Structure formats: C-alpha cells, structure tokens
Amino acid sequence: MNFVESLKMAGQTLLANKLRSSLTMLGIIIGNASVIATIGIGEGAQTFVSEQVSSLGTNLLFIVPGSPDAQRRPVRPPQTLTLADAEAIAQQVPGVDQVAPQLNGSELISYRNRNMSAAIYGITPELLPVRNFAVAQGRFIDELDLRRTQKVVALGSEIAEQLYGNVDPIGEILRIRNTSFRVVGVMEPKGSTFGTNLDDTVFMPITTMAAQISGQTSPYGLAVTFINVSVQDETQMRATQFQIENLLRLRHRITNEDDFTVRSQKDLQETTGAITGALTILLATVASISLIVGGIGIMNIMLVSVTERTQEIGLRKAIGASPSDILMQFTIEAVLLSVMGGMVGTGIGMAGVAAVGVFTDFEAGLSPTAIVLATGVSGGIGLIFGVLPARRAAQLDPIVALRTA
C-alpha cells in the first residue's frame, strides 16, 4: 500500500469518527492557539516597549541618582543630583547638545470647583527640544520664568481639557497647595511613556517647584529627580557618557562607588527587550505544556483505536498487508489529527493576536516563521505520540487478532 492510499484510508477513518477526532484535536488546538497568541503578544510587547523608549527623544542619556548596582540601590534613591550638576554638564562636556534637569512630584490641583491629582514636573526650557515636546497653545516655560521663580505653568492636553473644558486656559489661574499659578501654555498630546501619562502633567520652572512645592531637600543645592542629556553626535554617545561620569565623580568627590547612574537609550532598549523577550519565552514554554498534554491525548485515543480495530488489523494482515503498511496508516492518522488541530489552533491564535492589536496599544504581529514552526511542532508531537500505538498495531499477530475479534 502506497502513501496516498494510506492517507485516504486514514482520512476516511477519522471522518467516520468525527466527534472523537474533534475531541482528540482539542488539546492540540488549545496548545497551538496559546503558543501562537503568546508569541504574537510578546512580539507586540517588545515593539511597544521599543517605541516607548524611542519616544523619549533621540541621542539621549539619562542620569539618575543612586549606584549602578541595582542590588544595592535602596527603594528610594538618594538625592545626589543637583541643578548645579546639570549646569556643569552643559558647560564642561563638549559632546553635549542640551541638558534638561527635572524635578518630579505629585499634587492635587484645582480650578474653581474642579479638582484632580496630577504629576508636577519642575523643568527648564531645554526639556522642550530634548524630549521632543511641542506647544499647542501659548508658550512654554522660559529662562525669565526660571530666573524670577515665576508662578507659571504649562499644562498637558488632558489636564487642560478636564479642568477648563471649553474655556481657553491661557491666562487662567490654577491652584496647587493653595498657591495660585498662571497658565501660560498647553502642550500637544504626547501620550504615555512607561506608564506615565505625559498629557496628565503640569510643567513649571524647576526653581518655582523647589521654592513652592518640594522645598530644598538636599544640602548640596537644588536636588533634581534626574537629568536628561541630548548628545550632538550619536556616534559619540559612549565617549560623552564617559566624560559625564568622570565630571560627576570629580564634582561628588567619589573615590569608591558612584552615587549616580548614566544610561543611554540603547541601554534601556536592551534591558527592556531582554525582559520582554524572557517573559515571552517563559509564557510560550508554559503554553506549550498543553501541546504535550494534547499529544498524550492523541496517544491515548490511538491506543483505544488499535484495541477497537483489532479485527480490521487482523483481516488486513491476512489479505497481505505488511506491518509497515499498518504502521504507516496509524502513524498518518495520528499526524493528521495533530496537524489539523495545529492549523485550527494557529487560526484561533492569530485571531487572538489580531484582537489584541485592535483593542490594546500593542501592535501585535506574528512572523511566518513562528506560524510554520508552531504547526510543525504540533505535527511532530503527533508523530512522536502516534508511533507507540502504530507499532502496537503493526506487531499484532493476524491469527490472534482474528480470534480475539
């Protein structure tokens, strides 16, 4: 019996037992759908995180307080960076384009009878080009505001809409900690970055932030939460980072462990990519367990099928079928069950990935290689778990089989 005849016979046998065949495929369908969906969502998550890092700006370095050794870093890093550090970097490091220190906080803000909690960022005018922000109405914080410690703010687009509605917010008063601030600008929508909604943010001069909101919290000067640095030449990122580290070590008189960390966009992308990649592999591995369970189900049903079809096997051997013919037929049945289940599961998984792309921010996608690999693995599982029942069927003695029947 050739392969085509065995394939036809295997298909007819499976169609004759539709319900059992469908239930047998269920484990493979669930396993394949889980693996496909997990890989697709994982790839979408990696793309999303990469875009989030890229949206921070181009050619950026980020300086944060605390040691680079994450295991020794306390839950709340020390306030070791100051506004004077940012000014020194801007003046003394030749590869630097612009420096934007930032002091973060969160406060209740109000306008007339409307109140809401918002992130408050004390900033300098350099934040606008460094982080690729744009002003929709009015103006941004300028150097005069900084020098005079002016009580002025620029609002994120969502805050402006929620507090002022149809009223033009420019020139209106906003109250923070019972202090009145004049609105001078409204920002273009920026979206969220690493869970922080930049449209739900109030920007004010960093000097005003320290004087009116946070206070002087460091004995070394005006403390900042972190410092954004844009580099003139992308190819000089490492050299500029090295110069900044040396300058800060001199300023902080460090002889042992750094009390700051300088990271680049590339570092962030590599770190976040490694994390999301590891999570994707972990989840895909867990999901693939159901494929093994589905394979065991196929083996179980095929063993039952061998027992039920003892008479058929004996009769076919009696009229000349060889053990290899019997082995081929039962192996093909097992592989057919697994491949068909894999194809259905792949379709369901791809539909799930598409749904995630529609209803979330993830641009979930799936490479053809992953689809072919998943379907091939499911077929391989059918082959592996189908060999034992097929060998048992092939080894049946035709006379014993006919007597047993």
PyMOL commands that set and color helices and strands:
alter all, ss='L'
color gray80, all
select helices_A, chain A and resi 3-16+18-54+83-92+127-130+143-148+157-164+198-200+206-214+234-252+265-308+310-318+323-359+368-394+398-404
alter helices_A, ss='H'
color red, helices_A
select strands_A, chain A and resi 60-65+96-111+114-123+135-138+152-155+173-176+179-187+192-193+196-197+201-205+226-231+260-264
alter strands_A, ss='S'
color yellow, strands_A
deselect
rebuild
show_as cartoon
